[in-house]
Amino acid sequence: MIKIGILGVGTVGASVANILSDNADIIEARAGKKIVVKSGVVKNLNKDRGVNIKLSDNPLDIIDDDEIDIVVELMGGIEEPYKLVKEALKRGKAVVTANKALLAYHRYELQELAGETPLMYEASTAGGIPIIGALKNGLTANHIESIQGIMNGTTNYMLTKMINEGANYDEVLKEAQDLGYAEADPTFDVGGFDASHKLLILASLAYGIDAQPEDILIEGIENINQTDVAFAKDFGYEIKLLGIAKKVEEGVELRVHPTMISSSSMIAKVDGVMNAVSVVGDKVGETMYYGAGAGGDATASAVISDIVDIVRGNTGPMLGYKRGLEGGFELLPEEDIVTNYYLRMEVDDKSGVLAKITKELGEFDISIESMLQKAHREENHVKLLFTTHKCSEAKIQEAMLTLKKLDCVHGEIAMIRIEK
């Protein structure tokens, strides 16, 4: 018999406990051993958790319990879980975590500490989608060329409503909050930070990249409006918040931002709160992983898959590489990223303005690919919308600063990156 201790019996923790009880027979048949939850830890013992297990408010009741074989960490946060997971590993207990923030900051330290002790984390990225297992096991014969993922259901729900129903950002954010998809402070989701944590985990598996959120380009969806949505539709694009990892000659690009992608691509068709990850391998080509990215049962399903793998003895290197044999890739600096861009600006409605803007862009070797002009509520102004041919991040940022200084340009310039 394998005994489990759960640190954090919230929505996911309660689902883990209940699924292990409700589906005990089939799980035992697949794992080869009976798996039971011995105890769980919560912050508030007075709150009903809907579980039939022993509860405590002291995490050390699980860490110090010699009968517990596997510690399941579902607390959230970074530093307190880090201390507890380290202590569990030091005592030889296997660990399963769904904590993306913990791994975004401490995955390499934990890998070193774990050694041969299993530390698994399928539920940390894209909920019930088995993307960690795919990168660690299913795609091991491949060099990974790129990863593109819709890794946050809140932002995907909001963008879907904006695109399909013409809703404005503020309206759809309130709706997402009312439905429980977005928190009262939605910054972690809409600002791209949640997706960045997940991208960093996938990048470690694919490329051995040791980076933290502060090291990569992260932008949210806060500045997208219906003008951008309409332009995207007119030119055959969808707008998605994507986490992108891409191998280039000089290294690996890692970035999270709103992205215009072809409406015919598979990932563009993923709507609502669903998540999806597209992985391109040099031998297998493109593979797509789709499913629920959050929710108690979906995430618990991924947690239990890790528990079963540990019981079966199927562990392997935590981050997919034997130590010292990583891919050896380096993180490409933000300014060296090369892609296409969409720009939106408000300009004077008079002759010579477009020529002036084109001339300034030409100084940075940036050429316009397509353009659209739309009337503005002010009679003497128009909205100028255009896409560029490929150029570097450094050049587009410098060009935007220069354009903002022109007398004919008013207000902020909005920019969205395009992936083709």
VOPAGU-2260 file (C-alpha; in pm, 1 decimal, decimal comma):
REM VOPAGU-2260
SITE   aa  ch    i         X         Y         Z
SITE  MET   A    0       0,0       0,0       0,0
SITE  ILE   A    1     119,3     351,1     -91,2
SITE  LYS   A    2      23,9     633,1     145,6
SITE  ILE   A    3     -23,3     990,1      27,3
SITE  GLY   A    4      -8,6    1321,1     215,2
SITE  ILE   A    5    -163,4    1629,6      53,8
SITE  LEU   A    6     -26,8    1975,5     133,7
SITE  GLY   A    7    -319,6    2200,3      44,1
SITE  VAL   A    8    -664,8    2042,6      32,3
SITE  GLY   A    9    -836,4    2309,3    -174,4
SITE  THR   A   10   -1028,8    2251,9    -497,0
SITE  VAL   A   11    -759,6    2036,4    -658,8
SITE  GLY   A   12    -650,0    1866,0    -337,4
SITE  ALA   A   13   -1007,5    1764,6    -255,9
SITE  SER   A   14   -1047,8    1627,3    -609,6
SITE  VAL   A   15    -727,5    1423,4    -570,9
SITE  ALA   A   16    -850,5    1271,8    -244,0
SITE  ASN   A   17   -1197,8    1196,5    -380,0
SITE  ILE   A   18   -1080,2    1049,1    -711,7
SITE  LEU   A   19    -830,8     822,1    -534,4
SITE  SER   A   20   -1122,8     700,8    -321,5
SITE  ASP   A   21   -1396,9     687,0    -587,8
SITE  ASN   A   22   -1180,0     518,5    -853,7
SITE  ALA   A   23    -965,7     315,3    -614,9
SITE  ASP   A   24   -1016,1     -18,1    -794,1
SITE  ILE   A   25    -916,6      96,2   -1142,4
SITE  ILE   A   26    -627,1     305,0   -1008,0
SITE  GLU   A   27    -495,0       5,5    -810,2
SITE  ALA   A   28    -524,2    -214,3   -1119,4
SITE  ARG   A   29    -323,5      34,9   -1324,4
SITE  ALA   A   30     -65,5     117,4   -1057,9
SITE  GLY   A   31     -19,4    -235,5    -926,1
SITE  LYS   A   32     -61,4    -121,5    -565,3
SITE  LYS   A   33    -334,7      25,9    -350,9
SITE  ILE   A   34    -301,6     404,4    -310,6
SITE  VAL   A   35    -466,7     582,3     -19,7
SITE  VAL   A   36    -460,0     935,6     117,3
SITE  LYS   A   37    -351,3     919,0     479,6
SITE  SER   A   38    -384,5    1289,1     564,0
SITE  GLY   A   39    -407,5    1642,4     432,0
SITE  VAL   A   40    -310,1    1992,5     540,5
SITE  VAL   A   41    -529,2    2303,8     524,4
SITE  LYS   A   42    -501,2    2658,3     655,8
SITE  ASN   A   43    -849,6    2668,0     807,2
SITE  LEU   A   44    -973,3    2353,7     981,4
SITE  ASN   A   45   -1322,3    2500,5    1024,9
SITE  LYS   A   46   -1394,4    2506,0     651,4
SITE  ASP   A   47   -1565,1    2198,9     504,5
SITE  ARG   A   48   -1344,9    2045,9     234,1
SITE  GLY   A   49   -1584,0    1772,5     123,0
SITE  VAL   A   50   -1330,2    1496,7     189,6
SITE  ASN   A   51   -1317,7    1198,6     419,7
SITE  ILE   A   52    -953,2    1215,6     527,7
SITE  LYS   A   53    -767,9    1328,2     837,7
SITE  LEU   A   54    -689,3    1701,2     821,9
SITE  SER   A   55    -429,5    1912,8    1001,3
SITE  ASP   A   56    -314,9    2273,5     982,5
SITE  ASN   A   57      52,5    2184,2    1032,0
SITE  PRO   A   58     248,3    2086,4     717,4
SITE  LEU   A   59     510,4    1908,9     927,7
SITE  ASP   A   60     247,4    1651,4    1024,7
SITE  ILE   A   61     293,2    1519,3     671,1
SITE  ILE   A   62     665,5    1586,3     627,5
SITE  ASP   A   63     750,9    1415,0     957,8
SITE  ASP   A   64     519,6    1117,2     902,7
SITE  ASP   A   65     742,0     819,8     814,8
SITE  GLU   A   66     441,7     626,5     683,1
SITE  ILE   A   67     375,8     874,9     403,5
SITE  ASP   A   68     547,1     769,4      80,7
SITE  ILE   A   69     442,8    1051,2    -154,8
SITE  VAL   A   70     387,1    1417,8     -70,5
SITE  VAL   A   71     145,5    1601,7    -301,1
SITE  GLU   A   72     209,7    1978,7    -288,7
SITE  LEU   A   73     -91,6    2189,1    -391,7
SITE  MET   A   74     -44,3    2492,5    -167,6
SITE  GLY   A   75      43,4    2761,0    -419,9
SITE  GLY   A   76     298,2    3031,9    -354,3
SITE  ILE   A   77     672,4    2994,8    -385,5
SITE  GLU   A   78     894,4    3009,2     -79,2
SITE  GLU   A   79     691,3    2813,1     177,9
SITE  PRO   A   80     623,4    2524,5     -63,9
SITE  TYR   A   81     991,2    2534,1    -164,3
SITE  LYS   A   82    1101,0    2478,2     195,7
SITE  LEU   A   83     851,5    2196,1     245,9
SITE  VAL   A   84     930,6    2020,4     -82,0
SITE  LYS   A   85    1302,7    2041,5      -5,3
SITE  GLU   A   86    1244,3    1888,0     336,3
SITE  ALA   A   87    1031,2    1607,4     190,8
SITE  LEU   A   88    1298,8    1526,0     -66,7
SITE  LYS   A   89    1572,2    1527,8     196,9
SITE  ARG   A   90    1373,1    1262,3     383,2
SITE  GLY   A   91    1348,7    1049,5      72,3
SITE  LYS   A   92     979,7    1111,2       7,4
SITE  ALA   A   93     866,0    1131,7    -354,1
SITE  VAL   A   94     692,5    1459,7    -442,8
SITE  VAL   A   95     416,2    1550,4    -687,8
SITE  THR   A   96     341,9    1919,5    -736,9
SITE  ALA   A   97     105,1    2129,8    -945,9
SITE  ASN   A   98     284,6    2450,2    -844,2
SITE  LYS   A   99     397,4    2630,9   -1159,5
SITE  ALA   A  100     534,3    2932,0    -970,3
SITE  LEU   A  101     751,8    2709,1    -751,7
SITE  LEU   A  102     898,3    2542,6   -1060,9
SITE  ALA   A  103     936,4    2867,2   -1255,1
SITE  TYR   A  104    1179,8    2987,3    -989,2
SITE  HIS   A  105    1327,1    2674,6    -828,6
SITE  ARG   A  106    1310,4    2383,0   -1072,9
SITE  TYR   A  107    1684,9    2344,9   -1115,2
SITE  GLU   A  108    1760,8    2361,5    -742,8
SITE  LEU   A  109    1491,0    2100,9    -681,4
SITE  GLN   A  110    1626,9    1877,8    -956,9
SITE  GLU   A  111    1970,3    1880,6    -794,2
SITE  LEU   A  112    1826,0    1808,6    -453,2
SITE  ALA   A  113    1591,0    1534,5    -574,7
SITE  GLY   A  114    1861,7    1327,2    -739,7
SITE  GLU   A  115    1704,3     983,8    -787,2
SITE  THR   A  116    1401,9    1065,3    -568,5
SITE  PRO   A  117    1096,3    1120,0    -792,5
SITE  LEU   A  118     969,6    1477,0    -827,0
SITE  MET   A  119     689,0    1503,9   -1081,7
SITE  TYR   A  120     477,4    1795,8   -1200,4
SITE  GLU   A  121     244,3    1708,3   -1489,6
SITE  ALA   A  122     -33,4    1921,6   -1337,6
SITE  SER   A  123     182,5    2235,1   -1326,2
SITE  THR   A  124     128,6    2316,1   -1693,3
SITE  ALA   A  125    -199,9    2315,3   -1885,7
SITE  GLY   A  126    -400,8    2131,2   -1619,9
SITE  GLY   A  127    -522,3    1796,0   -1749,6
SITE  ILE   A  128    -325,7    1807,9   -2077,4
SITE  PRO   A  129     -34,4    1557,3   -2061,5
SITE  ILE   A  130     217,7    1795,6   -2217,2
SITE  ILE   A  131     494,5    1729,0   -1962,0
SITE  GLY   A  132     479,8    1356,6   -2033,3
SITE  ALA   A  133     477,4    1423,6   -2406,6
SITE  LEU   A  134     798,0    1628,6   -2389,3
SITE  LYS   A  135     973,4    1400,5   -2138,5
SITE  ASN   A  136     874,1    1071,5   -2300,1
SITE  GLY   A  137     666,8    1077,3   -2616,6
SITE  LEU   A  138     892,3    1317,3   -2811,0
SITE  THR   A  139    1231,9    1207,8   -2681,6
SITE  ALA   A  140    1351,8    1111,0   -3032,6
SITE  ASN   A  141    1303,7    1467,8   -3154,7
SITE  HIS   A  142    1487,8    1794,6   -3145,6
SITE  ILE   A  143    1210,0    2037,5   -3052,0
SITE  GLU   A  144    1189,7    2313,0   -3309,9
SITE  SER   A  145     918,3    2517,8   -3142,4
SITE  ILE   A  146     641,6    2526,3   -2881,9
SITE  GLN   A  147     337,0    2752,5   -2905,9
SITE  GLY   A  148      78,5    2733,3   -2632,6
SITE  ILE   A  149    -248,8    2881,2   -2515,6
SITE  MET   A  150    -167,7    2823,3   -2150,7
SITE  ASN   A  151    -415,0    3047,2   -1970,9
SITE  GLY   A  152    -787,6    2981,1   -1994,8
SITE  THR   A  153    -890,9    3318,9   -1852,4
SITE  THR   A  154    -727,0    3521,6   -2127,4
SITE  ASN   A  155    -838,7    3278,4   -2396,9
SITE  TYR   A  156   -1197,8    3309,6   -2275,8
SITE  MET   A  157   -1172,9    3689,2   -2280,1
SITE  LEU   A  158   -1018,5    3707,8   -2627,3
SITE  THR   A  159   -1276,7    3461,9   -2762,3
SITE  LYS   A  160   -1558,8    3685,5   -2637,8
SITE  MET   A  161   -1390,9    3995,4   -2780,6
SITE  ILE   A  162   -1346,2    3829,5   -3120,4
SITE  ASN   A  163   -1676,3    3641,1   -3151,8
SITE  GLU   A  164   -1913,1    3883,0   -2980,1
SITE  GLY   A  165   -1746,9    4222,2   -3021,9
SITE  ALA   A  166   -1717,0    4268,3   -2644,9
SITE  ASN   A  167   -1485,4    4532,3   -2504,7
SITE  TYR   A  168   -1196,9    4439,7   -2275,0
SITE  ASP   A  169   -1346,2    4592,0   -1957,8
SITE  GLU   A  170   -1683,9    4423,3   -2015,1
SITE  VAL   A  171   -1541,1    4079,9   -2074,9
SITE  LEU   A  172   -1300,8    4107,5   -1781,9
SITE  LYS   A  173   -1592,0    4176,3   -1546,6
SITE  GLU   A  174   -1780,7    3880,7   -1693,0
SITE  ALA   A  175   -1477,6    3655,3   -1643,5
SITE  GLN   A  176   -1454,6    3771,2   -1282,0
SITE  ASP   A  177   -1827,3    3710,0   -1224,5
SITE  LEU   A  178   -1790,1    3355,9   -1362,1
SITE  GLY   A  179   -1487,2    3286,4   -1143,0
SITE  TYR   A  180   -1243,1    3258,7   -1434,9
SITE  ALA   A  181   -1056,1    3574,1   -1330,8
SITE  GLU   A  182    -953,8    3685,2    -981,8
SITE  ALA   A  183   -1051,4    4019,1    -826,3
SITE  ASP   A  184    -694,1    4123,2    -913,8
SITE  PRO   A  185    -658,0    3965,9   -1259,4
SITE  THR   A  186    -301,3    4084,2   -1325,9
SITE  PHE   A  187    -141,4    3740,0   -1293,1
SITE  ASP   A  188    -361,7    3605,7   -1573,3
SITE  VAL   A  189    -422,7    3900,7   -1807,1
SITE  GLY   A  190     -64,4    4025,9   -1768,7
SITE  GLY   A  191      80,0    3701,5   -1905,7
SITE  PHE   A  192     262,3    3598,7   -1586,2
SITE  ASP   A  193      71,1    3272,2   -1533,8
SITE  ALA   A  194     151,7    3163,2   -1888,9
SITE  SER   A  195     517,3    3261,7   -1847,0
SITE  HIS   A  196     563,1    3022,7   -1554,5
SITE  LYS   A  197     427,2    2737,0   -1762,8
SITE  LEU   A  198     637,9    2829,2   -2065,3
SITE  LEU   A  199     956,5    2824,1   -1857,4
SITE  ILE   A  200     880,3    2471,3   -1739,5
SITE  LEU   A  201     827,1    2351,7   -2097,0
SITE  ALA   A  202    1141,5    2531,0   -2214,6
SITE  SER   A  203    1348,4    2345,3   -1955,2
SITE  LEU   A  204    1217,0    2014,3   -2086,3
SITE  ALA   A  205    1267,5    2104,6   -2451,5
SITE  TYR   A  206    1593,2    2299,3   -2435,4
SITE  GLY   A  207    1745,7    2283,7   -2086,7
SITE  ILE   A  208    1696,7    2660,9   -2048,8
SITE  ASP   A  209    1751,6    2785,3   -1692,5
SITE  ALA   A  210    1562,3    3115,8   -1695,8
SITE  GLN   A  211    1318,0    3290,5   -1464,8
SITE  PRO   A  212    1014,8    3507,2   -1550,4
SITE  GLU   A  213    1216,3    3827,9   -1513,9
SITE  ASP   A  214    1450,9    3707,4   -1790,1
SITE  ILE   A  215    1194,3    3679,7   -2069,4
SITE  LEU   A  216     957,6    3900,7   -2267,6
SITE  ILE   A  217     610,9    3905,9   -2105,2
SITE  GLU   A  218     316,5    4118,8   -2221,3
SITE  GLY   A  219     -54,1    4088,7   -2144,5
SITE  ILE   A  220    -379,1    4150,8   -2327,4
SITE  GLU   A  221    -480,4    4472,3   -2147,5
SITE  ASN   A  222    -428,8    4702,5   -2446,8
SITE  ILE   A  223    -614,6    4501,8   -2712,8
SITE  ASN   A  224    -927,2    4671,3   -2844,8
SITE  GLN   A  225   -1192,9    4613,1   -3108,8
SITE  THR   A  226    -991,2    4800,3   -3372,3
SITE  ASP   A  227    -718,8    4534,8   -3340,2
SITE  VAL   A  228    -975,5    4253,9   -3346,5
SITE  ALA   A  229   -1137,0    4390,3   -3664,4
SITE  PHE   A  230    -800,5    4431,5   -3837,4
SITE  ALA   A  231    -703,7    4074,2   -3748,2
SITE  LYS   A  232   -1029,4    3941,3   -3895,4
SITE  ASP   A  233    -988,4    4145,9   -4215,4
SITE  PHE   A  234    -638,4    4008,7   -4273,6
SITE  GLY   A  235    -702,7    3645,4   -4179,9
SITE  TYR   A  236    -566,4    3641,2   -3825,0
SITE  GLU   A  237    -687,6    3542,9   -3479,2
SITE  ILE   A  238    -546,4    3706,3   -3164,5
SITE  LYS   A  239    -429,8    3467,9   -2890,8
SITE  LEU   A  240    -213,1    3510,2   -2583,6
SITE  LEU   A  241      64,8    3264,5   -2665,6
SITE  GLY   A  242     363,8    3129,5   -2481,4
SITE  ILE   A  243     629,5    3077,3   -2748,1
SITE  ALA   A  244     956,4    2885,7   -2729,4
SITE  LYS   A  245    1141,2    2873,0   -3058,1
SITE  LYS   A  246    1483,2    2739,0   -3150,5
SITE  VAL   A  247    1676,7    2977,2   -3373,4
SITE  GLU   A  248    2034,1    2970,7   -3496,0
SITE  GLU   A  249    2160,0    3190,2   -3214,3
SITE  GLY   A  250    1970,2    3027,0   -2927,4
SITE  VAL   A  251    1612,3    2994,8   -2802,6
SITE  GLU   A  252    1343,3    3264,4   -2803,1
SITE  LEU   A  253    1115,3    3261,0   -2497,9
SITE  ARG   A  254     824,4    3504,0   -2493,8
SITE  VAL   A  255     463,3    3546,1   -2380,4
SITE  HIS   A  256     244,2    3804,5   -2551,6
SITE  PRO   A  257     -72,2    3860,2   -2755,0
SITE  THR   A  258      -7,9    3719,5   -3099,7
SITE  MET   A  259    -174,9    3744,1   -3436,5
SITE  ILE   A  260    -174,2    3396,7   -3592,3
SITE  SER   A  261    -331,9    3263,9   -3909,4
SITE  SER   A  262    -698,6    3182,3   -3854,6
SITE  SER   A  263    -640,1    2855,7   -4042,7
SITE  SER   A  264    -386,4    2724,4   -3790,2
SITE  MET   A  265    -494,4    2455,0   -3545,2
SITE  ILE   A  266    -420,6    2659,5   -3235,7
SITE  ALA   A  267    -624,8    2956,1   -3364,3
SITE  LYS   A  268    -938,0    2740,6   -3339,9
SITE  VAL   A  269    -900,5    2685,4   -2963,2
SITE  ASP   A  270   -1167,5    2897,0   -2795,7
SITE  GLY   A  271   -1310,8    2964,9   -2451,8
SITE  VAL   A  272   -1133,0    2848,3   -2137,6
SITE  MET   A  273    -959,5    2560,2   -2313,8
SITE  ASN   A  274    -581,3    2527,1   -2337,4
SITE  ALA   A  275    -372,9    2389,7   -2622,8
SITE  VAL   A  276      -4,0    2337,8   -2690,2
SITE  SER   A  277     148,4    2286,5   -3034,1
SITE  VAL   A  278     492,2    2121,9   -3043,6
SITE  VAL   A  279     700,8    2088,5   -3360,3
SITE  GLY   A  280     965,2    1815,3   -3356,8
SITE  ASP   A  281    1227,7    1771,9   -3626,3
SITE  LYS   A  282    1113,8    1414,4   -3695,2
SITE  VAL   A  283     746,6    1399,0   -3596,2
SITE  GLY   A  284     644,1    1741,1   -3729,3
SITE  GLU   A  285     362,9    1926,4   -3551,3
SITE  THR   A  286     172,2    1759,5   -3269,2
SITE  MET   A  287    -116,0    1923,0   -3083,2
SITE  TYR   A  288    -230,1    1877,0   -2723,1
SITE  TYR   A  289    -572,8    2011,0   -2629,0
SITE  GLY   A  290    -790,1    2003,7   -2320,3
SITE  ALA   A  291    -899,7    2161,3   -1996,1
SITE  GLY   A  292    -622,7    2377,1   -1855,8
SITE  ALA   A  293    -768,7    2417,5   -1509,8
SITE  GLY   A  294   -1041,5    2288,5   -1279,4
SITE  GLY   A  295   -1034,8    2051,9    -985,9
SITE  ASP   A  296   -1091,9    1717,6   -1156,9
SITE  ALA   A  297    -885,8    1792,7   -1469,5
SITE  THR   A  298    -583,2    1904,5   -1267,6
SITE  ALA   A  299    -630,5    1621,0   -1017,6
SITE  SER   A  300    -625,6    1375,8   -1307,4
SITE  ALA   A  301    -274,7    1496,6   -1396,4
SITE  VAL   A  302    -164,7    1479,2   -1030,4
SITE  ILE   A  303    -283,0    1120,0   -1001,7
SITE  SER   A  304    -112,4    1023,8   -1327,4
SITE  ASP   A  305     214,8    1132,7   -1164,8
SITE  ILE   A  306     137,2     934,7    -849,1
SITE  VAL   A  307      69,9     623,3   -1057,0
SITE  ASP   A  308     392,0     674,1   -1254,7
SITE  ILE   A  309     589,5     693,3    -930,0
SITE  VAL   A  310     424,3     378,4    -795,3
SITE  ARG   A  311     506,8     197,3   -1120,6
SITE  GLY   A  312     867,7     313,7   -1098,3
SITE  ASN   A  313     846,1     523,9   -1418,3
SITE  THR   A  314    1033,9     836,8   -1318,2
SITE  GLY   A  315    1343,3     934,0   -1520,6
SITE  PRO   A  316    1523,2    1271,1   -1499,8
SITE  MET   A  317    1302,4    1542,1   -1353,2
SITE  LEU   A  318    1365,6    1788,1   -1637,5
SITE  GLY   A  319    1404,8    1529,0   -1909,4
SITE  TYR   A  320    1786,0    1525,3   -1929,5
SITE  LYS   A  321    2057,0    1337,3   -1746,9
SITE  ARG   A  322    2254,4    1596,4   -1555,7
SITE  GLY   A  323    2536,7    1739,6   -1763,5
SITE  LEU   A  324    2377,3    1632,6   -2091,8
SITE  GLU   A  325    2129,8    1917,4   -2144,0
SITE  GLY   A  326    2076,0    2066,4   -2487,6
SITE  GLY   A  327    2322,4    2348,0   -2420,6
SITE  PHE   A  328    2097,1    2618,8   -2563,0
SITE  GLU   A  329    2116,2    2980,7   -2452,6
SITE  LEU   A  330    1829,5    3222,9   -2403,2
SITE  LEU   A  331    1815,1    3475,1   -2686,6
SITE  PRO   A  332    1800,4    3836,0   -2561,6
SITE  GLU   A  333    1463,6    4005,1   -2611,7
SITE  GLU   A  334    1606,8    4263,5   -2847,5
SITE  ASP   A  335    1729,0    3991,1   -3087,6
SITE  ILE   A  336    1384,8    3834,3   -3139,5
SITE  VAL   A  337    1280,5    3855,6   -3505,7
SITE  THR   A  338     916,8    3842,1   -3619,1
SITE  ASN   A  339     648,2    4041,8   -3799,6
SITE  TYR   A  340     460,9    4322,7   -3625,0
SITE  TYR   A  341     124,4    4497,9   -3628,2
SITE  LEU   A  342     112,5    4866,4   -3526,3
SITE  ARG   A  343    -187,4    5085,7   -3444,4
SITE  MET   A  344    -154,5    5461,7   -3414,2
SITE  GLU   A  345    -361,8    5776,2   -3433,4
SITE  VAL   A  346    -232,2    6030,3   -3685,9
SITE  ASP   A  347    -328,8    6359,2   -3852,1
SITE  ASP   A  348    -565,3    6318,2   -4146,3
SITE  LYS   A  349    -366,6    6507,6   -4405,4
SITE  SER   A  350    -140,6    6442,8   -4699,4
SITE  GLY   A  351     223,4    6356,5   -4641,1
SITE  VAL   A  352     171,0    6179,7   -4307,0
SITE  LEU   A  353     204,7    5827,2   -4444,7
SITE  ALA   A  354     516,6    5923,4   -4637,7
SITE  LYS   A  355     669,2    6068,5   -4321,4
SITE  ILE   A  356     595,4    5752,3   -4121,5
SITE  THR   A  357     724,5    5525,4   -4397,8
SITE  LYS   A  358    1044,4    5730,8   -4417,4
SITE  GLU   A  359    1103,9    5701,1   -4042,4
SITE  LEU   A  360    1047,2    5325,1   -4051,2
SITE  GLY   A  361    1287,6    5299,9   -4343,1
SITE  GLU   A  362    1560,8    5450,0   -4124,9
SITE  PHE   A  363    1535,4    5128,1   -3919,0
SITE  ASP   A  364    1514,4    4900,2   -4226,2
SITE  ILE   A  365    1147,9    4828,5   -4148,6
SITE  SER   A  366     912,8    4793,5   -4444,5
SITE  ILE   A  367     531,4    4790,7   -4443,1
SITE  GLU   A  368     360,8    4471,0   -4560,1
SITE  SER   A  369      -7,3    4572,5   -4540,1
SITE  MET   A  370    -195,7    4882,4   -4429,3
SITE  LEU   A  371    -545,5    4998,3   -4336,9
SITE  GLN   A  372    -675,2    5345,6   -4256,7
SITE  LYS   A  373    -988,0    5395,7   -4044,4
SITE  ALA   A  374   -1184,1    5702,8   -3950,0
SITE  HIS   A  375   -1142,1    5833,1   -3596,9
SITE  ARG   A  376   -1396,7    6004,5   -3373,1
SITE  GLU   A  377   -1193,7    6326,2   -3410,2
SITE  GLU   A  378   -1253,2    6465,8   -3758,5
SITE  ASN   A  379    -894,8    6565,2   -3823,3
SITE  HIS   A  380    -745,0    6233,0   -3707,6
SITE  VAL   A  381    -740,7    5878,8   -3853,0
SITE  LYS   A  382    -634,7    5541,4   -3718,8
SITE  LEU   A  383    -342,7    5401,5   -3913,8
SITE  LEU   A  384    -302,7    5025,2   -3891,3
SITE  PHE   A  385     -27,6    4829,8   -4061,4
SITE  THR   A  386     186,3    4518,3   -4050,5
SITE  THR   A  387     557,7    4497,9   -4114,0
SITE  HIS   A  388     786,7    4251,7   -4279,0
SITE  LYS   A  389    1017,9    4067,7   -4040,9
SITE  CYS   A  390    1241,8    4282,7   -3826,0
SITE  SER   A  391    1410,6    4264,2   -3487,2
SITE  GLU   A  392    1249,7    4355,3   -3156,4
SITE  ALA   A  393    1520,5    4613,9   -3100,1
SITE  LYS   A  394    1440,7    4792,8   -3426,7
SITE  ILE   A  395    1063,0    4797,6   -3381,3
SITE  GLN   A  396    1097,3    4935,2   -3028,2
SITE  GLU   A  397    1335,7    5209,3   -3143,2
SITE  ALA   A  398    1110,0    5290,9   -3436,9
SITE  MET   A  399     805,2    5322,8   -3211,0
SITE  LEU   A  400     989,5    5565,9   -2985,4
SITE  THR   A  401    1085,2    5774,0   -3288,8
SITE  LEU   A  402     733,6    5770,8   -3434,6
SITE  LYS   A  403     581,5    5885,9   -3104,1
SITE  LYS   A  404     791,7    6201,4   -3124,0
SITE  LEU   A  405     643,2    6303,8   -3460,6
SITE  ASP   A  406     399,4    6596,5   -3446,5
SITE  CYS   A  407     155,6    6407,3   -3668,2
SITE  VAL   A  408     130,7    6107,4   -3429,6
SITE  HIS   A  409     -97,3    6134,9   -3125,6
SITE  GLY   A  410    -110,9    5923,1   -2812,5
SITE  GLU   A  411      34,6    5578,0   -2759,3
SITE  ILE   A  412     130,1    5337,1   -3035,8
SITE  ALA   A  413      -8,2    4984,9   -2989,1
SITE  MET   A  414     188,3    4684,8   -3113,0
SITE  ILE   A  415     105,3    4314,5   -3150,8
SITE  ARG   A  416     352,6    4054,9   -3273,8
SITE  ILE   A  417     261,1    3827,2   -3564,8
SITE  GLU   A  418     364,3    3461,6   -3601,9
SITE  LYS   A  419     348,7    3310,4   -3951,4
